[in-house]
């Protein structure tokens, strides 16, 4: 399956195919004609797939940097180590960075590539479900600050994205659930049929035969949204459904408790419950979202008073001049941006 993100000179292909990892070199040679490649990965992924990718790149001079796994690595403080590795390898603007890993590596290596020498070519090879359906596509790269998630970043599109669903076979169940949070999100915001497919299965194992088509559908939705709104000023905001609460929950626990996909699940359910109470969403949507979250082992609450999260919401990137844009559902598959302010979240309820 090949999809193309059409953005003029920033256009790039996305290939989704079982076993594509071993043929990475063939695809990379179509978009990169330099000689030096730096693979940035983590200590979970590289031992599993580093050799497969490196073996496919025999005609290039390959270097690798293996970082600790986990969200704390996606910190501004990690960047000097990456830049030093790039310099040590002699990376120039005609060379290439490969992000081999989940969303943390994709964001981190992507931001390093965007900012090193004002930009070196980037290829995304996402190895988690969350990165395959969401973060590897669209050109958003970033690092976290202590005050919040993704507060330093850039729009920097890859030259190529390679998605191999086979690598998900080595993912712990926790990371499958994590990715399913974003998959459910795509059904909620743009595709009621996808949402129904997800709800008609009993588990991820039951969904597996449809995995290539499910991933392709999510990526295609994101492709269309990104083409319409490359710099996140309009329709692309719909991709943030559930994220206003999710990012604050993640930050509250210093990225050590709920994973991103779990936090998104909580955020989608809780904000839909709030918007139903305010008459802004068709009744019953929150219940449907809760059903989907339960099927794929995702939480829908975290037991925090809402008031504990409002301080972090004020720092959210979507909070502009005191105005906050939140993404709500009219119904499953039909989303919209609702301009409001921090008072939308006032209350004593538990999230």
C-alpha positions as CSV (number, residue, x, y, z in Angstrom):
1,X,0.0,0.0,0.0
2,X,1.4,3.4,-1.0
3,X,0.0,6.7,0.0
4,X,1.4,10.1,-0.9
5,X,1.2,13.3,1.2
6,X,0.9,16.0,-1.4
7,X,2.5,19.1,-0.1
8,X,4.3,20.5,-3.2
9,X,8.0,20.4,-2.7
10,X,7.5,18.9,0.8
11,X,5.5,15.9,-0.6
12,X,6.6,12.4,0.5
13,X,5.5,8.8,0.1
14,X,4.3,6.4,2.8
15,X,4.6,2.7,2.3
16,X,2.6,0.3,4.5
17,X,3.6,-3.4,4.0
18,X,4.4,-6.5,6.0
19,X,8.1,-7.2,5.9
20,X,9.1,-3.9,4.4
21,X,11.8,-3.3,7.1
22,X,14.2,-5.7,5.4
23,X,13.8,-3.8,2.1
24,X,14.3,-0.3,3.7
25,X,17.4,0.3,1.6
26,X,15.6,-0.1,-1.7
27,X,13.0,2.5,-0.7
28,X,15.5,4.9,0.8
29,X,17.6,4.8,-2.3
30,X,14.7,6.3,-4.2
31,X,14.7,9.5,-2.1
32,X,18.3,9.8,-0.9
33,X,21.4,9.9,-3.0
34,X,24.0,10.9,-0.4
35,X,26.5,8.5,1.3
36,X,26.2,8.9,5.1
37,X,23.2,7.8,7.3
38,X,22.7,8.1,11.0
39,X,20.1,5.8,12.6
40,X,18.6,7.1,15.8
41,X,16.9,4.5,17.9
42,X,16.3,3.3,21.5
43,X,17.5,0.4,23.6
44,X,14.2,-1.5,23.1
45,X,14.0,-1.2,19.3
46,X,17.6,-1.3,18.1
47,X,18.4,-4.7,19.5
48,X,15.3,-6.1,17.7
49,X,15.5,-4.3,14.3
50,X,18.7,-2.3,14.1
51,X,20.6,-5.1,12.2
52,X,17.7,-5.7,9.8
53,X,17.7,-2.0,8.8
54,X,21.5,-1.7,8.7
55,X,21.9,-4.8,6.6
56,X,19.5,-3.3,4.0
57,X,21.8,-0.1,3.8
58,X,25.0,-1.8,2.9
59,X,25.8,0.7,0.1
60,X,25.8,3.6,2.6
61,X,28.2,4.5,5.5
62,X,25.9,3.8,8.5
63,X,26.2,5.1,12.0
64,X,23.8,4.6,14.9
65,X,22.9,6.3,18.2
66,X,20.9,4.2,20.7
67,X,19.1,6.2,23.4
68,X,17.2,5.1,26.5
69,X,13.5,4.3,25.8
70,X,10.7,6.3,27.3
71,X,9.1,9.8,27.3
72,X,11.8,11.2,29.7
73,X,14.3,10.9,26.8
74,X,12.3,13.3,24.7
75,X,13.8,16.1,26.6
76,X,15.6,19.3,25.5
77,X,18.5,18.0,27.5
78,X,18.9,15.0,25.2
79,X,19.6,17.2,22.2
80,X,23.3,18.0,22.8
81,X,24.0,14.3,22.9
82,X,22.3,13.8,19.5
83,X,24.1,16.8,17.9
84,X,27.4,15.5,19.2
85,X,26.8,12.1,17.7
86,X,25.9,13.8,14.4
87,X,29.1,15.9,14.4
88,X,31.2,12.9,15.4
89,X,29.8,10.9,12.4
90,X,30.6,13.9,10.2
91,X,26.9,14.4,9.1
92,X,26.5,17.1,6.6
93,X,23.4,18.7,5.0
94,X,23.6,16.2,2.2
95,X,23.3,13.2,4.6
96,X,20.3,11.4,6.2
97,X,18.8,10.7,9.6
98,X,16.6,7.7,10.1
99,X,14.2,7.7,13.1
100,X,13.8,4.0,14.0
101,X,11.4,3.7,16.9
102,X,8.2,4.8,18.4
103,X,6.8,8.3,18.8
104,X,9.5,9.5,21.2
105,X,12.3,8.6,18.8
106,X,10.4,9.9,15.8
107,X,9.7,13.3,17.5
108,X,13.2,13.6,19.0
109,X,15.3,12.5,16.1
110,X,13.0,14.5,13.8
111,X,13.5,17.7,15.8
112,X,17.3,17.1,15.9
113,X,17.3,16.6,12.1
114,X,15.2,19.7,11.6
115,X,17.5,21.9,13.7
116,X,21.0,20.4,13.0
117,X,22.7,22.5,10.3
118,X,19.2,24.1,9.7
119,X,17.9,20.8,8.5
120,X,19.1,17.4,7.2
121,X,17.0,14.8,5.4
122,X,14.8,12.6,7.5
123,X,13.2,9.2,7.1
124,X,10.7,7.9,9.6
125,X,10.5,4.1,10.3
126,X,7.9,3.9,13.1
127,X,7.9,0.7,15.2
128,X,5.0,1.3,17.6
129,X,1.3,1.3,16.7
130,X,0.9,4.8,17.9
131,X,3.8,6.1,15.7
132,X,2.6,4.1,12.7
133,X,-1.0,5.5,12.8
134,X,-0.2,9.0,14.0
135,X,3.1,10.7,14.9
136,X,5.3,9.5,12.0
137,X,3.0,11.3,9.5
138,X,2.5,15.0,9.2
139,X,5.8,16.6,9.9
140,X,5.4,17.6,13.5
141,X,8.6,17.1,15.5
142,X,9.3,18.2,19.1
143,X,10.8,17.8,22.5
144,X,9.3,18.3,25.9
145,X,10.1,20.9,28.5
146,X,9.5,20.4,32.3
147,X,6.5,22.7,32.0
148,X,4.8,20.7,29.3
149,X,4.8,18.3,26.3
150,X,6.0,19.3,22.8
151,X,6.6,22.9,23.8
152,X,9.7,23.1,21.6
153,X,9.2,21.9,18.1
154,X,9.0,22.4,14.3
155,X,7.2,21.4,11.2
156,X,9.7,19.3,9.3
157,X,8.5,16.7,6.9
158,X,10.3,13.4,6.3
159,X,11.4,12.3,2.8
160,X,9.8,8.9,3.3
161,X,7.8,6.9,5.9
162,X,8.1,3.1,6.0
163,X,5.5,1.2,8.0
164,X,5.9,-2.5,8.7
165,X,3.0,-3.9,10.7
166,X,5.0,-7.1,11.4
167,X,7.1,-5.2,13.9
168,X,4.1,-4.9,16.1
169,X,4.4,-8.6,16.9
170,X,7.2,-7.8,19.3
171,X,5.4,-5.0,21.0
172,X,4.3,-5.6,24.6
173,X,0.5,-5.5,25.0
174,X,0.8,-2.2,26.9
175,X,2.1,-0.5,23.8
176,X,-0.6,-2.0,21.6
177,X,-3.3,-0.5,23.9
178,X,-1.3,2.8,23.8
179,X,-1.6,2.9,20.0
180,X,-5.2,1.9,20.0
181,X,-6.0,5.2,21.8
182,X,-5.0,7.0,18.6
183,X,-6.7,4.5,16.3
184,X,-10.0,5.0,18.2
185,X,-9.4,8.8,17.9
186,X,-9.4,8.6,14.1
187,X,-12.7,6.8,14.1
188,X,-14.2,9.4,16.5
189,X,-13.1,12.4,14.5
190,X,-13.5,11.3,10.9
191,X,-14.7,7.8,10.3
192,X,-17.8,6.3,11.9
193,X,-17.3,3.1,9.9
194,X,-13.8,2.6,11.2
195,X,-15.2,3.2,14.7
196,X,-17.8,0.6,14.2
197,X,-15.2,-1.9,12.9
198,X,-13.2,-1.4,16.1
199,X,-16.3,-1.8,18.3
200,X,-17.3,-5.0,16.5
201,X,-14.1,-6.8,17.5
202,X,-13.5,-8.4,20.9
203,X,-9.8,-7.6,21.3
204,X,-6.7,-6.4,19.4
205,X,-6.0,-10.1,18.5
206,X,-9.4,-10.2,16.9
207,X,-8.6,-7.0,14.9
208,X,-5.2,-8.3,13.7
209,X,-6.5,-9.7,10.3
210,X,-7.6,-6.2,9.4
211,X,-4.5,-4.4,10.8
212,X,-3.0,-3.3,7.4
213,X,-6.3,-1.7,6.4
214,X,-6.9,-0.1,9.8
215,X,-3.4,1.4,9.8
216,X,-3.8,2.5,6.2
217,X,-7.2,4.2,7.0
218,X,-5.8,6.1,10.0
219,X,-2.8,7.3,7.9
220,X,-5.0,8.2,5.0
221,X,-7.2,10.3,7.3
222,X,-4.1,12.1,8.7
223,X,-2.8,12.6,5.2
224,X,-5.9,14.3,4.0
225,X,-6.1,16.5,7.1
226,X,-2.4,17.5,6.9
227,X,-2.7,18.3,3.1
228,X,-5.6,20.7,4.0
229,X,-3.8,22.3,6.9
230,X,0.0,21.8,6.9
231,X,0.7,24.2,9.8
232,X,-2.1,23.3,12.3
233,X,-4.2,26.5,12.1
234,X,-7.5,25.0,11.1
235,X,-8.8,21.5,10.3
236,X,-5.6,19.8,11.6
237,X,-6.7,20.8,15.1
238,X,-9.2,18.0,14.9
239,X,-6.3,15.6,15.3
240,X,-6.0,16.9,18.9
241,X,-9.3,15.3,20.0
242,X,-8.7,14.2,23.6
243,X,-5.3,15.8,23.7
244,X,-5.9,18.9,25.7
245,X,-6.7,16.8,28.8
246,X,-4.3,14.0,27.7
247,X,-1.2,16.2,27.7
248,X,-2.0,17.6,31.1
249,X,-2.6,14.2,32.6
250,X,0.8,13.0,31.2
251,X,2.6,16.0,32.6
252,X,0.9,15.8,36.0
253,X,2.4,12.4,36.5
254,X,5.7,13.4,34.9
255,X,5.1,11.0,32.0
256,X,5.6,8.1,34.3
257,X,2.0,6.8,34.7
258,X,-0.5,7.0,31.9
259,X,1.1,6.5,28.4
260,X,0.2,9.0,25.7
261,X,-2.5,6.7,24.1
262,X,-4.0,5.9,27.5
263,X,-4.1,9.6,28.4
264,X,-5.8,10.3,25.0
265,X,-8.4,7.6,25.8
266,X,-9.1,9.3,29.1
267,X,-9.2,12.7,27.4
268,X,-11.6,11.6,24.6
269,X,-14.1,10.1,27.1
270,X,-13.9,12.9,29.7
271,X,-14.2,15.8,27.2
272,X,-17.1,14.1,25.4
273,X,-18.8,13.5,28.7
274,X,-18.4,17.2,29.5
275,X,-19.6,18.3,26.1
276,X,-22.6,16.0,26.3
277,X,-23.6,17.6,29.6
278,X,-23.3,21.1,27.9
279,X,-25.5,20.0,25.0
280,X,-22.6,20.2,22.5
281,X,-22.4,16.5,21.6
282,X,-25.1,14.0,20.6
283,X,-26.1,12.0,23.7
284,X,-24.5,8.5,24.0
285,X,-21.2,9.3,22.3
286,X,-19.2,9.1,25.6
287,X,-20.7,5.7,26.3
288,X,-19.7,4.4,22.8
289,X,-16.1,5.7,23.3
290,X,-16.0,4.0,26.7
291,X,-17.1,0.7,25.1
292,X,-14.2,1.0,22.5
293,X,-11.7,1.9,25.3
294,X,-12.7,-1.2,27.3
295,X,-12.4,-3.5,24.3
296,X,-8.7,-2.5,23.8
297,X,-7.7,-2.3,27.5
298,X,-7.6,1.5,27.8
299,X,-8.6,3.5,30.8
300,X,-11.3,6.2,30.8
301,X,-10.5,8.0,34.1
302,X,-7.5,8.8,36.2
303,X,-9.1,9.9,39.5
304,X,-7.8,13.4,39.5
305,X,-9.9,16.5,40.4
306,X,-10.3,18.6,37.3
307,X,-9.0,21.6,39.2
308,X,-5.6,20.0,39.5
309,X,-5.2,20.0,35.7
310,X,-6.4,23.6,34.8
311,X,-3.0,25.1,35.5
312,X,-1.3,23.0,32.9
313,X,-4.2,23.5,30.4
314,X,-3.3,27.2,30.5
315,X,0.1,26.4,29.1
316,X,-1.3,24.2,26.3
317,X,-0.2,25.3,22.8
318,X,-3.9,25.5,21.8
319,X,-4.4,28.2,24.4
320,X,-4.0,31.4,22.4
321,X,-4.4,34.8,24.2
322,X,-6.6,33.2,26.8
323,X,-8.8,31.6,24.1
324,X,-8.7,27.8,24.0
325,X,-9.8,25.7,21.0
326,X,-11.0,22.3,22.1
327,X,-12.0,19.5,19.7
328,X,-15.5,18.1,20.3
329,X,-17.8,15.6,18.5
330,X,-21.1,16.4,17.0
331,X,-21.5,12.6,16.8
332,X,-19.1,9.7,16.2
333,X,-17.2,10.4,13.0
334,X,-18.1,14.1,13.0
335,X,-15.8,16.4,14.9
336,X,-15.4,20.2,15.2
337,X,-13.3,22.9,16.8
338,X,-15.1,24.7,19.6
339,X,-13.6,28.1,20.7
340,X,-13.9,28.5,24.5
341,X,-11.7,29.4,27.4
342,X,-10.3,27.7,30.6
343,X,-13.8,27.9,32.2
344,X,-14.9,25.0,30.0
345,X,-12.9,22.9,32.4
346,X,-13.9,24.4,35.7
347,X,-15.6,22.1,38.1
348,X,-14.8,19.8,41.0
349,X,-15.5,16.5,39.1
350,X,-12.9,13.7,39.0
351,X,-11.4,13.1,35.6
